Amino acid sequence: MSDTFNPAAGGSGSRPAGRALSGETGAGTAPETRGRTTIADSVVEKIAGMATREVAGIHSLGSGMSRTLGAVTDKVSGARPSVSRGVKVEVGERQAAVDLDVVVEYGVAIVDLAADVRISVITAVERMTGLEVVEVNITVDDVHLPDEEDDEEDGGRVQ
């Protein structure tokens, strides 16, 4: 069993099995076409999370339960808050889809905010990864009121 290789790309014959060829090979091909780049879901989640947080009017990311559990975990472990909390992605070879759970500030036009978030996420992910973002789905889980205390900033009843 062998993988054949394109004689027009600089050779003839066959190569041993177990080596998958993707794209052309040989000295005459451009360096950027040699090899394969795989981008992990967690990378796209972090990029989308950062791009979402940069939009004015976003209070936080994550549904109520994930924010609560995340705040407790962050306090116990002393870790920094997770950038990808509230972000889920599906990454293929050429495309990505993003799902966001957000909390918005009171008084912000949600429709306009959602458009700004989509622009920010799509621009950042496509620029940094080269993947085509096919959709950005946004779920608004809550509205942060000015007089509400943040669970993440509140020390709680017991310290």
Number of C-alpha atoms within 10 A of each C-alpha: 8 12 14 14 17 15 11 10 14 13 11 11 10 13 14 10 10 9 9 12 15 10 12 17 20 12 9 9 13 10 10 7 11 14 11 10 8 10 14 12 14 15 15 27 24 19 20 28 23 16 19 26 18 12 17 13 22 22 17 22 26 21 18 15 9 14 19 14 10 17 19 14 15 15 13 9 8 9 10 10 14 15 16 20 20 21 22 20 20 15 21 14 11 13 15 21 18 23 17 26 20 25 21 22 18 15 11 13 11 16 9 11 16 22 12 16 24 23 15 18 25 24 15 19 22 16 11 11 17 12 19 18 20 11 14 20 12 16 16 16 15 18 18 18 13 9 6 8 10 12 12 16 8 9 10 8 5 4 4
